[in-house]
Amino acid sequence: MDLNSLYFDHQLLLIRARRAASVGIRRQYEVEASYIAGRIGGMQRKLGAAAALTWERLSAVNDRALANR
């Protein structure tokens, strides 16, 4: 999968999370988006992109925040 597909999927999951009818469904979308953020960060790191750390941090922050809900 290429980065553009991952960016698209990540954005779509965030939109779906905001529109979710229940907390459980919202959480599911947020968790999936968090994992995709981690994949984006990993791919960017392999490419030497400066944004890799930001995506990896986004993934870690989301995972911690979701665990505390």
Residue pairs with C-beta under 8 A, 6 or more apart in sequence:
3 40
3 43
3 44
6 36
6 39
6 40
6 43
7 40
9 36
10 33
10 36
10 37
10 40
13 29
13 30
13 32
13 33
13 36
14 29
14 30
14 33
16 29
17 26
17 29
17 30
17 33
18 26
20 26
20 29
27 66
27 69
30 62
30 66
31 62
31 63
31 66
33 62
34 58
34 59
34 62
34 63
34 66
35 59
37 55
37 56
37 58
37 59
37 62
38 55
38 56
38 59
38 60
40 55
41 52
41 53
41 54
41 55
41 56
41 57
41 58
41 59
42 52
42 56
44 51
44 52
44 55
45 52
45 53
45 56
